[in-house]
Structure formats: structure tokens, C-alpha cells
Amino acid sequence: MIESNSEPADLLLPEEIAGRLGISVKSLAALIRERGLEVTPMGYAPASIRGGRRRRLWGMTELQFEALIAARKRPGVEVSGSGGRPPGTSPSAT
């Protein structure tokens, strides 16, 4: 994992967040994506020997984590980034 001197020391890693919530990192990523929550980018992981795209490293501040907790308590409610669409809908491809 590549570490950066500019990243805040108080960032929670996905593994820590998932552990606190009792869910897998994959489920955590899906929840964040579905609810449109913000994460803090931390750079990229070293390239894989097998090739492919570089993995993005990310974390959450305590404030972002609190928003995640609040979003989990309100099922079906979009937190941000929905563009004014009702939950569960996506823009139609034309």
C-alpha cells in the first residue's frame, strides 16, 4: 500500500469501517455507492503483477462515517448525489 504524507492521520480505512459495522468491505463499498456518500481518496495501490486497473485507496473521516451511520438508519433515503431523482431510480439511457 502506498502511503502519503499529506493524508490525515484520522482517516478510517474500509476494513476498520466494515469491522465497526459488522459487514464486509464489498457490502460497505456497495452501500456507499448506492447512497451516494463521500469518501476521501488516498491514492492508488501498487500495480498488480497480473495487470489490470490500479485499485484506488480510500478512507472516511469521522464526519463521513457519521453520515454513513445516519444513512444506514434511514433505509431507502438518498443522502446526496442523487441529482433530485427518487431513490432506486437512475437516469434513462437514450
SEPA-679101 format. One record per residue (C-alpha): x, y, z. Coordinates in pm, 1 decimal. Layout:
# residues N
(atom (X,Y,Z));
...
# end
This chain:
# residues 94
(atom (0.0,0.0,0.0));
(atom (134.2,341.9,-89.1));
(atom (126.5,587.1,198.4));
(atom (114.2,961.7,151.6));
(atom (247.9,1220.1,394.5));
(atom (-41.0,1452.5,309.9));
(atom (-320.0,1218.6,425.5));
(atom (-478.7,1296.3,761.5));
(atom (-395.5,1053.1,1041.0));
(atom (-761.6,1032.5,1148.0));
(atom (-888.9,857.5,833.6));
(atom (-1071.7,530.1,884.5));
(atom (-976.9,254.8,640.2));
(atom (-1250.5,48.8,470.7));
(atom (-1153.7,-257.6,675.9));
(atom (-1195.9,-60.0,1000.1));
(atom (-1532.1,82.1,892.5));
(atom (-1662.9,-257.4,781.4));
(atom (-1546.9,-409.0,1110.9));
(atom (-1730.2,-143.1,1312.5));
(atom (-2048.9,-201.5,1113.5));
(atom (-2020.8,-580.3,1105.7));
(atom (-2036.5,-602.1,725.8));
(atom (-1790.3,-695.2,451.5));
(atom (-1580.9,-435.7,268.6));
(atom (-1763.9,-530.2,-51.6));
(atom (-2102.5,-458.3,112.6));
(atom (-1962.3,-133.6,252.3));
(atom (-1849.9,-19.8,-93.7));
(atom (-2192.6,-106.0,-237.1));
(atom (-2367.7,86.9,42.7));
(atom (-2150.8,393.2,-17.0));
(atom (-2213.3,375.0,-391.5));
(atom (-2592.7,324.4,-352.3));
(atom (-2634.7,609.8,-106.5));
(atom (-2401.5,849.3,-288.1));
(atom (-2183.8,902.9,19.3));
(atom (-1847.4,1076.2,6.5));
(atom (-1514.2,911.5,74.0));
(atom (-1165.9,1059.4,96.9));
(atom (-928.0,940.6,-177.9));
(atom (-585.2,832.6,-54.6));
(atom (-410.6,749.3,-382.8));
(atom (-356.0,422.2,-564.2));
(atom (-227.9,77.8,-467.5));
(atom (83.2,-53.1,-644.4));
(atom (16.7,-213.7,-983.0));
(atom (-81.1,-580.5,-978.1));
(atom (150.7,-840.1,-1126.4));
(atom (-147.4,-974.7,-1323.2));
(atom (-212.2,-633.2,-1477.6));
(atom (-543.3,-456.3,-1494.7));
(atom (-650.8,-124.6,-1348.7));
(atom (-490.0,19.9,-1039.9));
(atom (-700.9,-2.6,-725.0));
(atom (-799.2,325.7,-566.2));
(atom (-732.0,355.9,-195.8));
(atom (-988.2,544.9,9.2));
(atom (-1094.9,612.6,363.1));
(atom (-1350.7,811.4,559.5));
(atom (-1323.2,1088.8,811.2));
(atom (-1526.5,1065.9,1132.2));
(atom (-1777.3,1311.6,983.2));
(atom (-1818.2,1098.3,669.4));
(atom (-1853.4,788.8,889.5));
(atom (-2129.1,958.8,1091.2));
(atom (-2313.1,1034.4,764.4));
(atom (-2281.9,666.2,674.0));
(atom (-2429.5,564.5,1010.1));
(atom (-2717.7,809.2,961.8));
(atom (-2779.3,677.2,609.3));
(atom (-2796.7,318.5,738.0));
(atom (-3065.5,420.0,988.0));
(atom (-3282.9,560.8,707.0));
(atom (-3332.6,277.4,457.2));
(atom (-3415.7,386.1,104.7));
(atom (-3323.9,751.4,155.4));
(atom (-3064.8,903.5,-75.4));
(atom (-2809.3,1108.3,114.9));
(atom (-2650.3,1308.0,-166.6));
(atom (-2555.2,1288.0,-528.7));
(atom (-2895.4,1165.0,-648.2));
(atom (-2946.9,1463.5,-876.4));
(atom (-3301.0,1507.8,-743.9));
(atom (-3409.8,1159.2,-852.7));
(atom (-3621.7,945.9,-620.6));
(atom (-3433.8,660.4,-451.1));
(atom (-3395.6,348.6,-660.8));
(atom (-3420.9,527.7,-994.5));
(atom (-3146.7,600.4,-1238.9));
(atom (-3127.6,827.6,-1539.6));
(atom (-3262.2,657.7,-1851.7));
(atom (-3014.1,587.0,-2126.6));
(atom (-3123.6,747.7,-2450.2));
# end
